């Protein structure tokens, strides 16, 4: 059968999110407050683990996201809201 695999990366000036899911169930997310990756899977399934370094990759992706956000803000600051 078909499965739906989803990855979300997002950021703001003060917050960020990175999460992986499969078929609508969260498999892994970055807990940036406690500085770790979390695998919130129930005990009755075959546990899926992510490779070592997944959290560090999420931290790096947040830095890229924040830099891209800054670049886009600078590029769009003089564009009028309406034509």
mmCIF file of the N, C-alpha and C atoms, coordinates in Angstrom:
data_MODEL
# 
_entry.id   MODEL 
# 
loop_
_atom_site.group_PDB 
_atom_site.id 
_atom_site.type_symbol 
_atom_site.label_atom_id 
_atom_site.label_alt_id 
_atom_site.label_comp_id 
_atom_site.label_asym_id 
_atom_site.label_entity_id 
_atom_site.label_seq_id 
_atom_site.pdbx_PDB_ins_code 
_atom_site.Cartn_x 
_atom_site.Cartn_y 
_atom_site.Cartn_z 
_atom_site.occupancy 
_atom_site.B_iso_or_equiv 
_atom_site.pdbx_formal_charge 
_atom_site.auth_seq_id 
_atom_site.auth_comp_id 
_atom_site.auth_asym_id 
_atom_site.auth_atom_id 
_atom_site.pdbx_PDB_model_num 
ATOM 1   N N  . UNK A 1 1  ? 0.809  -1.192 0.000  1.00 0.00 ? 1  UNK A N  1 
ATOM 2   C CA . UNK A 1 1  ? 0.000  0.000  0.000  1.00 0.00 ? 1  UNK A CA 1 
ATOM 3   C C  . UNK A 1 1  ? 0.848  1.249  0.000  1.00 0.00 ? 1  UNK A C  1 
ATOM 4   N N  . UNK A 1 2  ? 0.183  2.349  -0.212 1.00 0.00 ? 2  UNK A N  1 
ATOM 5   C CA . UNK A 1 2  ? 0.839  3.652  -0.228 1.00 0.00 ? 2  UNK A CA 1 
ATOM 6   C C  . UNK A 1 2  ? 0.910  4.236  1.178  1.00 0.00 ? 2  UNK A C  1 
ATOM 7   N N  . UNK A 1 3  ? 1.967  4.967  1.427  1.00 0.00 ? 3  UNK A N  1 
ATOM 8   C CA . UNK A 1 3  ? 2.153  5.642  2.709  1.00 0.00 ? 3  UNK A CA 1 
ATOM 9   C C  . UNK A 1 3  ? 2.406  7.117  2.455  1.00 0.00 ? 3  UNK A C  1 
ATOM 10  N N  . UNK A 1 4  ? 2.096  7.953  3.442  1.00 0.00 ? 4  UNK A N  1 
ATOM 11  C CA . UNK A 1 4  ? 2.342  9.387  3.357  1.00 0.00 ? 4  UNK A CA 1 
ATOM 12  C C  . UNK A 1 4  ? 3.462  9.723  4.336  1.00 0.00 ? 4  UNK A C  1 
ATOM 13  N N  . UNK A 1 5  ? 4.584  10.148 3.788  1.00 0.00 ? 5  UNK A N  1 
ATOM 14  C CA . UNK A 1 5  ? 5.757  10.528 4.561  1.00 0.00 ? 5  UNK A CA 1 
ATOM 15  C C  . UNK A 1 5  ? 5.846  12.049 4.539  1.00 0.00 ? 5  UNK A C  1 
ATOM 16  N N  . UNK A 1 6  ? 5.968  12.695 5.704  1.00 0.00 ? 6  UNK A N  1 
ATOM 17  C CA . UNK A 1 6  ? 5.960  14.150 5.774  1.00 0.00 ? 6  UNK A CA 1 
ATOM 18  C C  . UNK A 1 6  ? 7.112  14.641 6.630  1.00 0.00 ? 6  UNK A C  1 
ATOM 19  N N  . UNK A 1 7  ? 7.753  15.701 6.166  1.00 0.00 ? 7  UNK A N  1 
ATOM 20  C CA . UNK A 1 7  ? 8.810  16.370 6.918  1.00 0.00 ? 7  UNK A CA 1 
ATOM 21  C C  . UNK A 1 7  ? 8.460  17.847 6.969  1.00 0.00 ? 7  UNK A C  1 
ATOM 22  N N  . UNK A 1 8  ? 8.508  18.445 8.159  1.00 0.00 ? 8  UNK A N  1 
ATOM 23  C CA . UNK A 1 8  ? 8.193  19.862 8.318  1.00 0.00 ? 8  UNK A CA 1 
ATOM 24  C C  . UNK A 1 8  ? 9.391  20.566 8.938  1.00 0.00 ? 8  UNK A C  1 
ATOM 25  N N  . UNK A 1 9  ? 9.801  21.656 8.315  1.00 0.00 ? 9  UNK A N  1 
ATOM 26  C CA . UNK A 1 9  ? 10.837 22.527 8.856  1.00 0.00 ? 9  UNK A CA 1 
ATOM 27  C C  . UNK A 1 9  ? 10.290 23.936 8.779  1.00 0.00 ? 9  UNK A C  1 
ATOM 28  N N  . UNK A 1 10 ? 10.297 24.638 9.898  1.00 0.00 ? 10 UNK A N  1 
ATOM 29  C CA . UNK A 1 10 ? 9.813  26.008 9.919  1.00 0.00 ? 10 UNK A CA 1 
ATOM 30  C C  . UNK A 1 10 ? 10.535 26.800 10.990 1.00 0.00 ? 10 UNK A C  1 
ATOM 31  N N  . UNK A 1 11 ? 10.521 28.130 10.838 1.00 0.00 ? 11 UNK A N  1 
ATOM 32  C CA . UNK A 1 11 ? 11.184 28.963 11.826 1.00 0.00 ? 11 UNK A CA 1 
ATOM 33  C C  . UNK A 1 11 ? 10.577 30.357 11.852 1.00 0.00 ? 11 UNK A C  1 
ATOM 34  N N  . UNK A 1 12 ? 10.863 31.040 12.940 1.00 0.00 ? 12 UNK A N  1 
ATOM 35  C CA . UNK A 1 12 ? 10.585 32.464 13.078 1.00 0.00 ? 12 UNK A CA 1 
ATOM 36  C C  . UNK A 1 12 ? 11.823 33.064 13.737 1.00 0.00 ? 12 UNK A C  1 
ATOM 37  N N  . UNK A 1 13 ? 11.770 34.336 14.073 1.00 0.00 ? 13 UNK A N  1 
ATOM 38  C CA . UNK A 1 13 ? 12.921 34.938 14.747 1.00 0.00 ? 13 UNK A CA 1 
ATOM 39  C C  . UNK A 1 13 ? 13.203 34.299 16.096 1.00 0.00 ? 13 UNK A C  1 
ATOM 40  N N  . UNK A 1 14 ? 12.165 33.802 16.754 1.00 0.00 ? 14 UNK A N  1 
ATOM 41  C CA . UNK A 1 14 ? 12.334 33.310 18.115 1.00 0.00 ? 14 UNK A CA 1 
ATOM 42  C C  . UNK A 1 14 ? 11.996 31.834 18.322 1.00 0.00 ? 14 UNK A C  1 
ATOM 43  N N  . UNK A 1 15 ? 11.542 31.142 17.291 1.00 0.00 ? 15 UNK A N  1 
ATOM 44  C CA . UNK A 1 15 ? 11.092 29.770 17.478 1.00 0.00 ? 15 UNK A CA 1 
ATOM 45  C C  . UNK A 1 15 ? 11.397 28.950 16.233 1.00 0.00 ? 15 UNK A C  1 
ATOM 46  N N  . UNK A 1 16 ? 11.264 27.636 16.355 1.00 0.00 ? 16 UNK A N  1 
ATOM 47  C CA . UNK A 1 16 ? 11.495 26.763 15.215 1.00 0.00 ? 16 UNK A CA 1 
ATOM 48  C C  . UNK A 1 16 ? 10.820 25.424 15.404 1.00 0.00 ? 16 UNK A C  1 
ATOM 49  N N  . UNK A 1 17 ? 10.698 24.691 14.293 1.00 0.00 ? 17 UNK A N  1 
ATOM 50  C CA . UNK A 1 17 ? 10.050 23.378 14.310 1.00 0.00 ? 17 UNK A CA 1 
ATOM 51  C C  . UNK A 1 17 ? 10.716 22.490 13.275 1.00 0.00 ? 17 UNK A C  1 
ATOM 52  N N  . UNK A 1 18 ? 10.928 21.240 13.648 1.00 0.00 ? 18 UNK A N  1 
ATOM 53  C CA . UNK A 1 18 ? 11.336 20.207 12.696 1.00 0.00 ? 18 UNK A CA 1 
ATOM 54  C C  . UNK A 1 18 ? 10.699 18.914 13.151 1.00 0.00 ? 18 UNK A C  1 
ATOM 55  N N  . UNK A 1 19 ? 10.014 18.235 12.208 1.00 0.00 ? 19 UNK A N  1 
ATOM 56  C CA . UNK A 1 19 ? 9.247  17.051 12.566 1.00 0.00 ? 19 UNK A CA 1 
ATOM 57  C C  . UNK A 1 19 ? 9.174  16.113 11.372 1.00 0.00 ? 19 UNK A C  1 
ATOM 58  N N  . UNK A 1 20 ? 9.188  14.815 11.654 1.00 0.00 ? 20 UNK A N  1 
ATOM 59  C CA . UNK A 1 20 ? 8.969  13.781 10.647 1.00 0.00 ? 20 UNK A CA 1 
ATOM 60  C C  . UNK A 1 20 ? 7.752  12.967 11.066 1.00 0.00 ? 20 UNK A C  1 
ATOM 61  N N  . UNK A 1 21 ? 6.899  12.630 10.076 1.00 0.00 ? 21 UNK A N  1 
ATOM 62  C CA . UNK A 1 21 ? 5.747  11.778 10.368 1.00 0.00 ? 21 UNK A CA 1 
ATOM 63  C C  . UNK A 1 21 ? 5.552  10.765 9.247  1.00 0.00 ? 21 UNK A C  1 
ATOM 64  N N  . UNK A 1 22 ? 4.797  9.722  9.558  1.00 0.00 ? 22 UNK A N  1 
ATOM 65  C CA . UNK A 1 22 ? 4.450  8.690  8.590  1.00 0.00 ? 22 UNK A CA 1 
ATOM 66  C C  . UNK A 1 22 ? 2.980  8.361  8.788  1.00 0.00 ? 22 UNK A C  1 
ATOM 67  N N  . UNK A 1 23 ? 2.209  8.487  7.735  1.00 0.00 ? 23 UNK A N  1 
ATOM 68  C CA . UNK A 1 23 ? 0.763  8.203  7.767  1.00 0.00 ? 23 UNK A CA 1 
ATOM 69  C C  . UNK A 1 23 ? 0.053  8.962  8.886  1.00 0.00 ? 23 UNK A C  1 
ATOM 70  N N  . UNK A 1 24 ? 0.436  10.219 9.088  1.00 0.00 ? 24 UNK A N  1 
ATOM 71  C CA . UNK A 1 24 ? -0.220 11.069 10.071 1.00 0.00 ? 24 UNK A CA 1 
ATOM 72  C C  . UNK A 1 24 ? 0.238  10.871 11.495 1.00 0.00 ? 24 UNK A C  1 
ATOM 73  N N  . UNK A 1 25 ? 1.204  9.975  11.728 1.00 0.00 ? 25 UNK A N  1 
ATOM 74  C CA . UNK A 1 25 ? 1.710  9.721  13.072 1.00 0.00 ? 25 UNK A CA 1 
ATOM 75  C C  . UNK A 1 25 ? 3.105  10.328 13.206 1.00 0.00 ? 25 UNK A C  1 
ATOM 76  N N  . UNK A 1 26 ? 3.300  11.119 14.240 1.00 0.00 ? 26 UNK A N  1 
ATOM 77  C CA . UNK A 1 26 ? 4.585  11.748 14.476 1.00 0.00 ? 26 UNK A CA 1 
ATOM 78  C C  . UNK A 1 26 ? 5.623  10.701 14.866 1.00 0.00 ? 26 UNK A C  1 
ATOM 79  N N  . UNK A 1 27 ? 6.748  10.663 14.132 1.00 0.00 ? 27 UNK A N  1 
ATOM 80  C CA . UNK A 1 27 ? 7.812  9.700  14.404 1.00 0.00 ? 27 UNK A CA 1 
ATOM 81  C C  . UNK A 1 27 ? 8.972  10.326 15.164 1.00 0.00 ? 27 UNK A C  1 
ATOM 82  N N  . UNK A 1 28 ? 9.263  11.591 14.864 1.00 0.00 ? 28 UNK A N  1 
ATOM 83  C CA . UNK A 1 28 ? 10.414 12.267 15.467 1.00 0.00 ? 28 UNK A CA 1 
ATOM 84  C C  . UNK A 1 28 ? 10.187 13.760 15.400 1.00 0.00 ? 28 UNK A C  1 
ATOM 85  N N  . UNK A 1 29 ? 10.607 14.475 16.439 1.00 0.00 ? 29 UNK A N  1 
ATOM 86  C CA . UNK A 1 29 ? 10.623 15.927 16.368 1.00 0.00 ? 29 UNK A CA 1 
ATOM 87  C C  . UNK A 1 29 ? 11.789 16.457 17.183 1.00 0.00 ? 29 UNK A C  1 
ATOM 88  N N  . UNK A 1 30 ? 12.234 17.647 16.825 1.00 0.00 ? 30 UNK A N  1 
ATOM 89  C CA . UNK A 1 30 ? 13.327 18.298 17.538 1.00 0.00 ? 30 UNK A CA 1 
ATOM 90  C C  . UNK A 1 30 ? 12.751 19.106 18.687 1.00 0.00 ? 30 UNK A C  1 
ATOM 91  N N  . UNK A 1 31 ? 13.221 18.822 19.878 1.00 0.00 ? 31 UNK A N  1 
ATOM 92  C CA . UNK A 1 31 ? 12.850 19.586 21.070 1.00 0.00 ? 31 UNK A CA 1 
ATOM 93  C C  . UNK A 1 31 ? 13.976 20.593 21.296 1.00 0.00 ? 31 UNK A C  1 
ATOM 94  N N  . UNK A 1 32 ? 13.797 21.804 20.745 1.00 0.00 ? 32 UNK A N  1 
ATOM 95  C CA . UNK A 1 32 ? 14.849 22.808 20.823 1.00 0.00 ? 32 UNK A CA 1 
ATOM 96  C C  . UNK A 1 32 ? 14.995 23.386 22.229 1.00 0.00 ? 32 UNK A C  1 
ATOM 97  N N  . UNK A 1 33 ? 13.990 23.253 23.063 1.00 0.00 ? 33 UNK A N  1 
ATOM 98  C CA . UNK A 1 33 ? 14.083 23.739 24.445 1.00 0.00 ? 33 UNK A CA 1 
ATOM 99  C C  . UNK A 1 33 ? 15.001 22.841 25.274 1.00 0.00 ? 33 UNK A C  1 
ATOM 100 N N  . UNK A 1 34 ? 14.823 21.517 25.134 1.00 0.00 ? 34 UNK A N  1 
ATOM 101 C CA . UNK A 1 34 ? 15.632 20.553 25.889 1.00 0.00 ? 34 UNK A CA 1 
ATOM 102 C C  . UNK A 1 34 ? 16.827 20.023 25.109 1.00 0.00 ? 34 UNK A C  1 
ATOM 103 N N  . UNK A 1 35 ? 17.042 20.540 23.904 1.00 0.00 ? 35 UNK A N  1 
ATOM 104 C CA . UNK A 1 35 ? 18.218 20.215 23.087 1.00 0.00 ? 35 UNK A CA 1 
ATOM 105 C C  . UNK A 1 35 ? 18.357 18.720 22.804 1.00 0.00 ? 35 UNK A C  1 
ATOM 106 N N  . UNK A 1 36 ? 17.270 18.124 22.245 1.00 0.00 ? 36 UNK A N  1 
ATOM 107 C CA . UNK A 1 36 ? 17.319 16.686 21.937 1.00 0.00 ? 36 UNK A CA 1 
ATOM 108 C C  . UNK A 1 36 ? 16.253 16.343 20.904 1.00 0.00 ? 36 UNK A C  1 
ATOM 109 N N  . UNK A 1 37 ? 16.431 15.205 20.267 1.00 0.00 ? 37 UNK A N  1 
ATOM 110 C CA . UNK A 1 37 ? 15.411 14.658 19.387 1.00 0.00 ? 37 UNK A CA 1 
ATOM 111 C C  . UNK A 1 37 ? 14.478 13.769 20.187 1.00 0.00 ? 37 UNK A C  1 
ATOM 112 N N  . UNK A 1 38 ? 13.194 13.779 19.865 1.00 0.00 ? 38 UNK A N  1 
ATOM 113 C CA . UNK A 1 38 ? 12.202 12.995 20.594 1.00 0.00 ? 38 UNK A CA 1 
ATOM 114 C C  . UNK A 1 38 ? 11.516 12.042 19.618 1.00 0.00 ? 38 UNK A C  1 
ATOM 115 N N  . UNK A 1 39 ? 11.379 10.799 20.008 1.00 0.00 ? 39 UNK A N  1 
ATOM 116 C CA . UNK A 1 39 ? 10.688 9.784  19.207 1.00 0.00 ? 39 UNK A CA 1 
ATOM 117 C C  . UNK A 1 39 ? 9.432  9.354  19.960 1.00 0.00 ? 39 UNK A C  1 
ATOM 118 N N  . UNK A 1 40 ? 8.306  10.054 19.777 1.00 0.00 ? 40 UNK A N  1 
ATOM 119 C CA . UNK A 1 40 ? 7.094  9.808  20.562 1.00 0.00 ? 40 UNK A CA 1 
ATOM 120 C C  . UNK A 1 40 ? 6.244  8.656  20.027 1.00 0.00 ? 40 UNK A C  1 
ATOM 121 N N  . UNK A 1 41 ? 6.850  7.498  19.907 1.00 0.00 ? 41 UNK A N  1 
ATOM 122 C CA . UNK A 1 41 ? 6.153  6.350  19.342 1.00 0.00 ? 41 UNK A CA 1 
ATOM 123 C C  . UNK A 1 41 ? 5.613  5.459  20.460 1.00 0.00 ? 41 UNK A C  1 
ATOM 124 N N  . UNK A 1 42 ? 4.429  4.921  20.280 1.00 0.00 ? 42 UNK A N  1 
ATOM 125 C CA . UNK A 1 42 ? 3.873  4.047  21.320 1.00 0.00 ? 42 UNK A CA 1 
ATOM 126 C C  . UNK A 1 42 ? 4.667  2.744  21.430 1.00 0.00 ? 42 UNK A C  1 
ATOM 127 N N  . UNK A 1 43 ? 4.597  2.114  22.580 1.00 0.00 ? 43 UNK A N  1 
ATOM 128 C CA . UNK A 1 43 ? 5.384  0.906  22.853 1.00 0.00 ? 43 UNK A CA 1 
ATOM 129 C C  . UNK A 1 43 ? 4.909  -0.310 22.063 1.00 0.00 ? 43 UNK A C  1 
ATOM 130 N N  . UNK A 1 44 ? 3.678  -0.273 21.519 1.00 0.00 ? 44 UNK A N  1 
ATOM 131 C CA . UNK A 1 44 ? 3.148  -1.459 20.844 1.00 0.00 ? 44 UNK A CA 1 
ATOM 132 C C  . UNK A 1 44 ? 3.522  -1.559 19.365 1.00 0.00 ? 44 UNK A C  1 
ATOM 133 N N  . UNK A 1 45 ? 4.349  -0.626 18.859 1.00 0.00 ? 45 UNK A N  1 
ATOM 134 C CA . UNK A 1 45 ? 4.781  -0.703 17.463 1.00 0.00 ? 45 UNK A CA 1 
ATOM 135 C C  . UNK A 1 45 ? 6.265  -1.053 17.410 1.00 0.00 ? 45 UNK A C  1 
ATOM 136 N N  . UNK A 1 46 ? 6.711  -1.479 16.232 1.00 0.00 ? 46 UNK A N  1 
ATOM 137 C CA . UNK A 1 46 ? 8.143  -1.649 16.012 1.00 0.00 ? 46 UNK A CA 1 
ATOM 138 C C  . UNK A 1 46 ? 8.758  -0.259 15.978 1.00 0.00 ? 46 UNK A C  1 
ATOM 139 N N  . UNK A 1 47 ? 9.637  0.016  16.911 1.00 0.00 ? 47 UNK A N  1 
ATOM 140 C CA . UNK A 1 47 ? 10.220 1.349  17.083 1.00 0.00 ? 47 UNK A CA 1 
ATOM 141 C C  . UNK A 1 47 ? 11.074 1.726  15.878 1.00 0.00 ? 47 UNK A C  1 
ATOM 142 N N  . UNK A 1 48 ? 10.895 2.942  15.400 1.00 0.00 ? 48 UNK A N  1 
ATOM 143 C CA . UNK A 1 48 ? 11.688 3.492  14.301 1.00 0.00 ? 48 UNK A CA 1 
ATOM 144 C C  . UNK A 1 48 ? 12.627 4.524  14.908 1.00 0.00 ? 48 UNK A C  1 
ATOM 145 N N  . UNK A 1 49 ? 13.922 4.339  14.748 1.00 0.00 ? 49 UNK A N  1 
ATOM 146 C CA . UNK A 1 49 ? 14.903 5.277  15.284 1.00 0.00 ? 49 UNK A CA 1 
ATOM 147 C C  . UNK A 1 49 ? 15.553 6.053  14.151 1.00 0.00 ? 49 UNK A C  1 
ATOM 148 N N  . UNK A 1 50 ? 15.899 7.278  14.454 1.00 0.00 ? 50 UNK A N  1 
ATOM 149 C CA . UNK A 1 50 ? 16.597 8.117  13.486 1.00 0.00 ? 50 UNK A CA 1 
ATOM 150 C C  . UNK A 1 50 ? 18.088 8.071  13.781 1.00 0.00 ? 50 UNK A C  1 
ATOM 151 N N  . UNK A 1 51 ? 18.878 8.323  12.763 1.00 0.00 ? 51 UNK A N  1 
ATOM 152 C CA . UNK A 1 51 ? 20.330 8.208  12.886 1.00 0.00 ? 51 UNK A CA 1 
ATOM 153 C C  . UNK A 1 51 ? 20.873 9.215  13.890 1.00 0.00 ? 51 UNK A C  1 
ATOM 154 N N  . UNK A 1 52 ? 22.000 8.863  14.455 1.00 0.00 ? 52 UNK A N  1 
ATOM 155 C CA . UNK A 1 52 ? 22.690 9.781  15.353 1.00 0.00 ? 52 UNK A CA 1 
ATOM 156 C C  . UNK A 1 52 ? 23.030 11.048 14.568 1.00 0.00 ? 52 UNK A C  1 
ATOM 157 N N  . UNK A 1 53 ? 22.818 12.177 15.173 1.00 0.00 ? 53 UNK A N  1 
ATOM 158 C CA . UNK A 1 53 ? 23.077 13.445 14.494 1.00 0.00 ? 53 UNK A CA 1 
ATOM 159 C C  . UNK A 1 53 ? 21.833 14.087 13.927 1.00 0.00 ? 53 UNK A C  1 
ATOM 160 N N  . UNK A 1 54 ? 20.682 13.438 14.058 1.00 0.00 ? 54 UNK A N  1 
ATOM 161 C CA . UNK A 1 54 ? 19.440 14.013 13.521 1.00 0.00 ? 54 UNK A CA 1 
ATOM 162 C C  . UNK A 1 54 ? 19.119 15.343 14.203 1.00 0.00 ? 54 UNK A C  1 
ATOM 163 N N  . UNK A 1 55 ? 19.307 15.409 15.529 1.00 0.00 ? 55 UNK A N  1 
ATOM 164 C CA . UNK A 1 55 ? 19.031 16.665 16.231 1.00 0.00 ? 55 UNK A CA 1 
ATOM 165 C C  . UNK A 1 55 ? 20.002 17.754 15.784 1.00 0.00 ? 55 UNK A C  1 
ATOM 166 N N  . UNK A 1 56 ? 21.263 17.430 15.661 1.00 0.00 ? 56 UNK A N  1 
ATOM 167 C CA . UNK A 1 56 ? 22.253 18.417 15.219 1.00 0.00 ? 56 UNK A CA 1 
ATOM 168 C C  . UNK A 1 56 ? 21.932 18.916 13.805 1.00 0.00 ? 56 UNK A C  1 
ATOM 169 N N  . UNK A 1 57 ? 21.428 18.023 12.959 1.00 0.00 ? 57 UNK A N  1 
ATOM 170 C CA . UNK A 1 57 ? 20.987 18.436 11.624 1.00 0.00 ? 57 UNK A CA 1 
ATOM 171 C C  . UNK A 1 57 ? 19.805 19.381 11.695 1.00 0.00 ? 57 UNK A C  1 
ATOM 172 N N  . UNK A 1 58 ? 18.894 19.124 12.644 1.00 0.00 ? 58 UNK A N  1 
ATOM 173 C CA . UNK A 1 58 ? 17.740 20.011 12.821 1.00 0.00 ? 58 UNK A CA 1 
ATOM 174 C C  . UNK A 1 58 ? 18.188 21.396 13.259 1.00 0.00 ? 58 UNK A C  1 
ATOM 175 N N  . UNK A 1 59 ? 19.185 21.464 14.147 1.00 0.00 ? 59 UNK A N  1 
ATOM 176 C CA . UNK A 1 59 ? 19.718 22.751 14.600 1.00 0.00 ? 59 UNK A CA 1 
ATOM 177 C C  . UNK A 1 59 ? 20.334 23.501 13.416 1.00 0.00 ? 59 UNK A C  1 
ATOM 178 N N  . UNK A 1 60 ? 21.090 22.804 12.589 1.00 0.00 ? 60 UNK A N  1 
ATOM 179 C CA . UNK A 1 60 ? 21.692 23.428 11.406 1.00 0.00 ? 60 UNK A CA 1 
ATOM 180 C C  . UNK A 1 60 ? 20.610 23.919 10.443 1.00 0.00 ? 60 UNK A C  1 
ATOM 181 N N  . UNK A 1 61 ? 19.554 23.123 10.242 1.00 0.00 ? 61 UNK A N  1 
ATOM 182 C CA . UNK A 1 61 ? 18.455 23.539 9.368  1.00 0.00 ? 61 UNK A CA 1 
ATOM 183 C C  . UNK A 1 61 ? 17.764 24.784 9.899  1.00 0.00 ? 61 UNK A C  1 
ATOM 184 N N  . UNK A 1 62 ? 17.671 24.927 11.221 1.00 0.00 ? 62 UNK A N  1 
ATOM 185 C CA . UNK A 1 62 ? 17.065 26.128 11.801 1.00 0.00 ? 62 UNK A CA 1 
ATOM 186 C C  . UNK A 1 62 ? 17.904 27.363 11.492 1.00 0.00 ? 62 UNK A C  1 
ATOM 187 N N  . UNK A 1 63 ? 19.207 27.234 11.536 1.00 0.00 ? 63 UNK A N  1 
ATOM 188 C CA . UNK A 1 63 ? 20.071 28.367 11.221 1.00 0.00 ? 63 UNK A CA 1 
ATOM 189 C C  . UNK A 1 63 ? 19.919 28.774 9.753  1.00 0.00 ? 63 UNK A C  1 
ATOM 190 N N  . UNK A 1 64 ? 19.816 27.785 8.878  1.00 0.00 ? 64 UNK A N  1 
ATOM 191 C CA . UNK A 1 64 ? 19.607 28.061 7.455  1.00 0.00 ? 64 UNK A CA 1 
ATOM 192 C C  . UNK A 1 64 ? 18.254 28.728 7.256  1.00 0.00 ? 64 UNK A C  1 
ATOM 193 N N  . UNK A 1 65 ? 17.227 28.219 7.922  1.00 0.00 ? 65 UNK A N  1 
ATOM 194 C CA . UNK A 1 65 ? 15.878 28.777 7.809  1.00 0.00 ? 65 UNK A CA 1 
ATOM 195 C C  . UNK A 1 65 ? 15.862 30.232 8.263  1.00 0.00 ? 65 UNK A C  1 
ATOM 196 N N  . UNK A 1 66 ? 16.501 30.526 9.382  1.00 0.00 ? 66 UNK A N  1 
ATOM 197 C CA . UNK A 1 66 ? 16.521 31.900 9.903  1.00 0.00 ? 66 UNK A CA 1 
ATOM 198 C C  . UNK A 1 66 ? 17.309 32.825 8.986  1.00 0.00 ? 66 UNK A C  1 
ATOM 199 N N  . UNK A 1 67 ? 18.382 32.345 8.392  1.00 0.00 ? 67 UNK A N  1 
ATOM 200 C CA . UNK A 1 67 ? 19.137 33.164 7.445  1.00 0.00 ? 67 UNK A CA 1 
ATOM 201 C C  . UNK A 1 67 ? 18.310 33.427 6.190  1.00 0.00 ? 67 UNK A C  1 
ATOM 202 N N  . UNK A 1 68 ? 17.599 32.403 5.699  1.00 0.00 ? 68 UNK A N  1 
ATOM 203 C CA . UNK A 1 68 ? 16.722 32.588 4.534  1.00 0.00 ? 68 UNK A CA 1 
ATOM 204 C C  . UNK A 1 68 ? 15.601 33.569 4.851  1.00 0.00 ? 68 UNK A C  1 
ATOM 205 N N  . UNK A 1 69 ? 15.037 33.508 6.043  1.00 0.00 ? 69 UNK A N  1 
ATOM 206 C CA . UNK A 1 69 ? 13.993 34.433 6.465  1.00 0.00 ? 69 UNK A CA 1 
ATOM 207 C C  . UNK A 1 69 ? 14.514 35.866 6.460  1.00 0.00 ? 69 UNK A C  1 
ATOM 208 N N  . UNK A 1 70 ? 15.703 36.069 6.982  1.00 0.00 ? 70 UNK A N  1 
ATOM 209 C CA . UNK A 1 70 ? 16.326 37.399 6.997  1.00 0.00 ? 70 UNK A CA 1 
ATOM 210 C C  . UNK A 1 70 ? 16.556 37.906 5.576  1.00 0.00 ? 70 UNK A C  1 
ATOM 211 N N  . UNK A 1 71 ? 17.064 37.041 4.706  1.00 0.00 ? 71 UNK A N  1 
ATOM 212 C CA . UNK A 1 71 ? 17.331 37.422 3.313  1.00 0.00 ? 71 UNK A CA 1 
ATOM 213 C C  . UNK A 1 71 ? 16.045 37.811 2.589  1.00 0.00 ? 71 UNK A C  1 
ATOM 214 N N  . UNK A 1 72 ? 14.993 37.031 2.780  1.00 0.00 ? 72 UNK A N  1 
ATOM 215 C CA . UNK A 1 72 ? 13.714 37.314 2.120  1.00 0.00 ? 72 UNK A CA 1 
ATOM 216 C C  . UNK A 1 72 ? 13.124 38.617 2.637  1.00 0.00 ? 72 UNK A C  1 
ATOM 217 N N  . UNK A 1 73 ? 13.203 38.863 3.937  1.00 0.00 ? 73 UNK A N  1 
ATOM 218 C CA . UNK A 1 73 ? 12.704 40.130 4.487  1.00 0.00 ? 73 UNK A CA 1 
ATOM 219 C C  . UNK A 1 73 ? 13.427 41.323 3.887  1.00 0.00 ? 73 UNK A C  1 
ATOM 220 N N  . UNK A 1 74 ? 14.747 41.226 3.770  1.00 0.00 ? 74 UNK A N  1 
ATOM 221 C CA . UNK A 1 74 ? 15.530 42.316 3.193  1.00 0.00 ? 74 UNK A CA 1 
ATOM 222 C C  . UNK A 1 74 ? 15.180 42.520 1.723  1.00 0.00 ? 74 UNK A C  1 
ATOM 223 N N  . UNK A 1 75 ? 15.001 41.443 0.983  1.00 0.00 ? 75 UNK A N  1 
ATOM 224 C CA . UNK A 1 75 ? 14.694 41.535 -0.446 1.00 0.00 ? 75 UNK A CA 1 
ATOM 225 C C  . UNK A 1 75 ? 13.306 42.103 -0.693 1.00 0.00 ? 75 UNK A C  1 
ATOM 226 N N  . UNK A 1 76 ? 12.370 41.869 0.228  1.00 0.00 ? 76 UNK A N  1 
ATOM 227 C CA . UNK A 1 76 ? 10.988 42.279 0.020  1.00 0.00 ? 76 UNK A CA 1 
ATOM 228 C C  . UNK A 1 76 ? 10.610 43.580 0.736  1.00 0.00 ? 76 UNK A C  1 
ATOM 229 N N  . UNK A 1 77 ? 11.542 44.211 1.454  1.00 0.00 ? 77 UNK A N  1 
ATOM 230 C CA . UNK A 1 77 ? 11.157 45.342 2.270  1.00 0.00 ? 77 UNK A CA 1 
ATOM 231 C C  . UNK A 1 77 ? 10.677 46.556 1.468  1.00 0.00 ? 77 UNK A C  1 
ATOM 232 N N  . UNK A 1 78 ? 11.127 46.729 0.247  1.00 0.00 ? 78 UNK A N  1 
ATOM 233 C CA . UNK A 1 78 ? 10.713 47.888 -0.553 1.00 0.00 ? 78 UNK A CA 1 
ATOM 234 C C  . UNK A 1 78 ? 9.665  47.541 -1.597 1.00 0.00 ? 78 UNK A C  1 
ATOM 235 N N  . UNK A 1 79 ? 9.166  46.321 -1.606 1.00 0.00 ? 79 UNK A N  1 
ATOM 236 C CA . UNK A 1 79 ? 8.131  45.930 -2.558 1.00 0.00 ? 79 UNK A CA 1 
ATOM 237 C C  . UNK A 1 79 ? 6.788  46.388 -2.014 1.00 0.00 ? 79 UNK A C  1 
ATOM 238 N N  . UNK A 1 80 ? 6.008  47.165 -2.820 1.00 0.00 ? 80 UNK A N  1 
ATOM 239 C CA . UNK A 1 80 ? 4.706  47.607 -2.353 1.00 0.00 ? 80 UNK A CA 1 
ATOM 240 C C  . UNK A 1 80 ? 3.745  46.431 -2.168 1.00 0.00 ? 80 UNK A C  1 
ATOM 241 N N  . UNK A 1 81 ? 2.809  46.591 -1.204 1.00 0.00 ? 81 UNK A N  1 
ATOM 242 C CA . UNK A 1 81 ? 1.844  45.522 -0.939 1.00 0.00 ? 81 UNK A CA 1 
ATOM 243 C C  . UNK A 1 81 ? 0.882  45.317 -2.114 1.00 0.00 ? 81 UNK A C  1 
ATOM 244 N N  . UNK A 1 82 ? 0.587  46.371 -2.856 1.00 0.00 ? 82 UNK A N  1 
ATOM 245 C CA . UNK A 1 82 ? -0.297 46.278 -4.010 1.00 0.00 ? 82 UNK A CA 1 
ATOM 246 C C  . UNK A 1 82 ? 0.359  46.906 -5.223 1.00 0.00 ? 82 UNK A C  1 
ATOM 247 N N  . UNK A 1 83 ? -0.006 46.405 -6.410 1.00 0.00 ? 83 UNK A N  1 
ATOM 248 C CA . UNK A 1 83 ? 0.512  46.990 -7.662 1.00 0.00 ? 83 UNK A CA 1 
ATOM 249 C C  . UNK A 1 83 ? -0.202 48.274 -7.964 1.00 0.00 ? 83 UNK A C  1 
# 
